[in-house]
Amino acid sequence: MAHASISFDSPIGAITVEASNEKITRLTIGQRSPDLGSSKTLREAKKQLTAYFAGKLVKFDLPVDLQGTDFQKAVWKQIAKTGFGKTVSYAEIAAKIGKPLASRAVGGAVGSNPVPLIVGCHRVLGATGKITGYSGGDGLPTKRWLLTLEDIAIKE
C-alpha cells in the first residue's frame, strides 16, 4: 500500500493532498505537511487544482478512494454530481438519497468529506440558498472565496 502526499500554496492557503495506490484519499485545506513519496496522481492533482484556482478548470478528473459509511458515500456521490457554478441544498441531497428527513445527518456527512474541492462540498447551501458552515481552511471565508470563484451568488 504505497502512500504519498504533496503540499503546495493556493489562494485559500496551503493544500495537502494524500494518495494511496495512486488514488486520492484526503485533501486538507490550510495545513502543510512534508511531501512524502512520489505519485503521478498527486502531480496531476496539483496541476488540476492550480488550474481550478486560476479559473481554468471546471471539472476534476482524478481517481479517488473515498472511505466512509454507506450513508456518507451516498451523500458525497450526490455532491459530486453538483457541477461547477451550481449549488445543492442539504434537503435536496437528503431527498435524492432517499432519506428526506436526514438533512442534519447530510450536514454531518458534508462536513466529513475527505476530499473537499474535488468533491465540491462548498457548493452545498442551506434550503434558502444561504451560505452555511464550512470545515475547510478558514471556514466561511474559504467557502465564500470558492463560491465567488465559481460565480455563485452568496446569501448571508
C-alpha positions in Angstrom: 0.0 0.0 0.0 2.1 2.9 -1.3 1.2 6.2 0.5 2.3 9.6 -0.8 1.5 13.2 -0.1 2.1 16.6 -1.6 1.6 20.1 -0.3 1.5 23.4 -2.1 0.3 27.0 -1.7 -3.1 28.1 -3.1 -5.2 31.3 -2.9 -7.1 29.7 0.1 -4.0 28.6 2.0 -1.8 25.5 1.9 -3.3 22.4 0.3 -2.2 18.9 1.2 -3.3 16.0 -1.0 -2.7 12.4 0.1 -2.9 9.3 -2.1 -2.6 5.6 -1.6 -2.1 3.3 -4.5 -2.4 6.2 -6.9 -5.9 7.2 -5.7 -6.5 10.4 -3.7 -7.7 9.6 -0.2 -7.6 13.0 1.5 -7.3 16.7 0.7 -6.7 19.2 3.5 -7.0 23.0 3.2 -4.9 25.2 5.5 -2.4 22.6 6.6 1.0 21.9 5.1 2.7 18.6 5.5 6.1 17.4 4.3 5.9 15.8 0.8 6.1 12.1 1.0 7.0 9.7 -1.8 6.3 10.3 -5.4 3.0 10.0 -7.2 1.8 10.7 -10.7 -1.8 11.1 -9.3 -0.6 13.8 -6.9 1.3 15.7 -9.5 -1.8 15.7 -11.7 -3.9 16.7 -8.7 -1.7 19.7 -8.1 -1.9 20.6 -11.8 -5.7 20.4 -11.8 -6.2 22.3 -8.5 -3.9 25.0 -9.7 -5.9 25.3 -12.9 -9.1 25.4 -10.9 -7.9 28.2 -8.7 -6.9 30.1 -11.8 -10.4 29.8 -13.2 -9.3 27.5 -16.0 -10.7 24.2 -14.8 -14.4 23.4 -14.0 -14.3 19.6 -13.6 -11.7 17.5 -11.9 -10.7 14.2 -13.4 -8.8 12.5 -10.6 -9.1 9.0 -9.1 -10.3 9.0 -5.5 -10.8 6.3 -2.9 -13.5 7.6 -0.5 -13.6 5.8 2.8 -16.7 6.3 4.9 -20.1 4.8 5.8 -22.6 3.9 3.1 -24.6 7.0 4.1 -21.6 9.3 3.8 -20.6 7.8 0.4 -24.2 8.3 -0.9 -24.0 12.0 0.2 -20.6 12.5 -1.4 -21.8 10.9 -4.6 -24.6 13.4 -4.8 -22.3 16.3 -4.0 -20.0 15.1 -6.8 -22.9 15.4 -9.3 -23.2 19.2 -8.5 -21.1 20.8 -11.1 -19.0 24.0 -11.2 -21.1 27.1 -10.6 -24.1 25.1 -9.3 -25.4 24.5 -5.8 -27.5 22.0 -3.9 -29.1 22.1 -0.5 -28.8 19.7 2.3 -32.5 18.9 2.0 -32.1 18.2 -1.8 -29.3 15.8 -1.1 -31.4 14.1 1.6 -34.3 13.6 -0.8 -32.0 12.4 -3.6 -30.5 9.6 -1.4 -34.0 8.5 -0.2 -33.7 10.0 3.3 -35.8 13.1 3.1 -35.8 13.7 6.9 -32.0 13.4 7.2 -30.9 17.0 6.4 -28.9 17.2 9.6 -27.2 13.9 9.0 -26.4 15.1 5.5 -24.7 18.1 7.0 -22.5 15.8 9.1 -21.5 13.8 6.1 -20.8 17.0 4.1 -18.5 18.2 6.9 -16.6 14.9 6.9 -15.9 14.9 3.2 -12.3 13.7 2.9 -11.6 15.4 -0.4 -13.1 18.9 -0.5 -12.7 20.8 -3.7 -12.6 17.5 -5.7 -16.0 16.6 -4.2 -17.2 20.2 -4.1 -18.9 20.4 -0.7 -18.6 24.2 -0.8 -21.5 24.1 -3.2 -23.9 22.8 -0.6 -26.0 25.6 0.8 -28.9 26.0 3.2 -32.5 25.5 1.9 -32.9 29.2 1.2 -29.6 29.4 -0.6 -27.9 30.8 2.5 -24.2 30.2 3.0 -23.7 27.8 5.8 -20.7 26.3 7.6 -17.5 25.0 6.0 -14.9 22.9 7.7 -12.0 23.6 5.3 -9.4 26.3 5.6 -10.6 29.4 7.4 -14.2 28.2 7.3 -16.8 30.6 5.9 -14.2 33.0 4.3 -12.8 30.0 2.4 -16.3 28.9 1.3 -17.1 32.5 0.2 -13.9 32.6 -1.9 -14.7 29.3 -3.6 -18.3 30.3 -4.3 -17.1 33.6 -5.7 -14.6 31.8 -7.9 -17.4 29.8 -9.4 -19.6 32.9 -9.8 -22.2 31.6 -7.3 -24.3 34.3 -5.7 -23.9 34.4 -1.9 -26.8 34.9 0.5 -25.6 35.8 4.0 
